[in-house]
């Protein structure tokens, strides 16, 4: 594991594998880190195929510096941007999981010349507004605005701390309220048993994207983790599809 110091002074933990051709960058989800099944599987696969691969932890996540409650979508997008610009060369295939899908869409607008294509897994664009804030009752909203932070239950362990800054910053990075032109291959992957990101949201994103090479694939039986063998296989196939390669390429 290595660390990159950004211009903002944050230390971003990362793991980089060298290779040839377009690279693969994994963008993790909300309160997750780079040790998960998808990131680990993709790194091993890319190393086998001698393709460049980068994974990292946003600030306040995993082994990177900072507190989670100090961060927001804008900060984490900045972390991703700095890491990609400083550590990779040439075009990259961004693989965004859940919140990472939102981050990938923001990066596609900021550095389109560095994007070879996008693969999203249960992408959660605008979730701070449409998923969190929209589901808060009036009392919870009042508490958040007055106290600056509330805790919400999570199916993945400890409650999630939700800050006023996270909600307010999220509103400045919404992508479903304005045109979203993506002039490169896009593969949206979604499980039909996902309890966190709905098939309806996946279809909304699919319909909203303006592009000539955009596919939405639903995997029957897959949940939000999208980490079962058939889901990981679909993820790898989607990356190869974007690169115009077959499964046997590079092995």
GITAPE-V618339 format. One record per backbone hydrogen bond with DSSP energy under -0.5 kcal/mol. NH is the residue of the N-H (numbers start at 1). CO is the residue of the C=O. E is the energy in kcal/mol with one decimal. If there is no record, write none. Layout:
nh->[NH NH]
co->[CO CO]
e->[E E]
This chain:
nh->[2 4 6 6 9 12 12 13 14 15 17 20 23 24 25 26 27 27 28 32 36 40 41 42 43 44 45 46 47 48 49 50 51 53 54 55 56 57 60 61 64 65 70 71 71 76 77 78 79 80 81 82 83 84 85 86 87 88 92 93 94 94 95 96 96 97 97 98 98 100 101 102 103 104 105 106 107 108 109 109 110 111 114 115 116 116 117 118 119 120 121 122 122 124 127 129 130 131 132 133 134 135 136 136 141 142 143 144 145 146 147 148 148 150 152 157 160 162 162 163 164 167 168 169 170 171 172 173 180 182 182 183 184 185 186 187 188 189 189 190 192 193 194 202 203 204 205 206 207 208 209 210 211 215 217 219 220 222 226 231 232 233 234 235 236 237 238 239 240 241 242 243 244 244 245 249 251]
co->[14 12 4 10 6 4 10 11 2 55 53 50 91 52 93 54 25 95 26 29 33 36 37 38 39 40 41 42 43 44 45 47 46 17 24 15 26 13 65 58 61 11 67 67 68 72 73 74 75 76 77 78 79 80 81 82 83 84 114 23 92 117 25 94 119 27 95 96 121 97 98 98 99 100 101 102 103 104 105 106 106 107 111 112 92 114 92 185 94 187 96 120 189 98 124 126 126 127 127 128 129 132 132 133 137 138 139 140 141 142 143 143 144 162 160 154 152 150 160 161 148 163 164 165 166 167 169 170 208 180 210 181 182 116 213 118 215 120 187 217 219 222 191 198 199 200 201 202 203 204 205 180 209 186 188 190 218 219 223 228 228 229 230 231 232 233 234 235 236 237 238 239 240 241 240 246 248]
e->[-2.6 -2.3 -0.6 -2.7 -2.0 -3.2 -0.7 -0.6 -2.7 -2.6 -3.1 -2.5 -1.6 -2.0 -2.5 -2.8 -0.5 -3.2 -0.6 -1.7 -1.0 -2.5 -2.8 -2.5 -2.2 -2.2 -2.1 -2.9 -2.5 -1.9 -1.9 -0.7 -2.9 -2.2 -2.5 -2.0 -0.6 -2.3 -2.1 -2.0 -2.0 -2.6 -1.6 -0.5 -1.5 -2.4 -2.5 -2.0 -2.4 -2.2 -2.5 -2.7 -2.3 -2.4 -2.7 -2.4 -2.1 -1.9 -2.4 -3.4 -0.7 -2.2 -3.2 -0.6 -2.2 -2.8 -0.6 -0.6 -3.0 -2.8 -1.5 -0.9 -2.3 -2.4 -1.8 -2.0 -2.5 -2.2 -0.9 -0.6 -1.3 -3.2 -2.0 -1.3 -3.2 -0.6 -1.2 -2.4 -2.9 -2.5 -2.8 -0.5 -2.9 -2.2 -1.3 -0.8 -2.8 -1.6 -2.4 -2.4 -1.6 -0.8 -0.7 -1.1 -2.4 -2.3 -2.3 -2.5 -2.4 -1.9 -3.4 -0.5 -2.2 -2.4 -2.5 -0.8 -2.8 -3.5 -0.6 -0.5 -2.2 -1.7 -2.7 -2.9 -1.9 -1.3 -1.6 -1.7 -0.6 -0.6 -2.7 -0.5 -0.6 -0.6 -2.7 -2.6 -3.2 -3.0 -0.6 -2.2 -1.8 -2.2 -1.1 -1.9 -2.4 -2.2 -2.6 -2.2 -2.7 -1.8 -2.0 -3.0 -0.7 -2.3 -3.1 -2.8 -0.6 -1.6 -0.7 -0.6 -2.6 -2.3 -1.8 -2.2 -2.3 -2.4 -2.1 -1.7 -2.3 -2.3 -1.9 -1.9 -0.9 -0.7 -2.8 -1.6 -1.4]
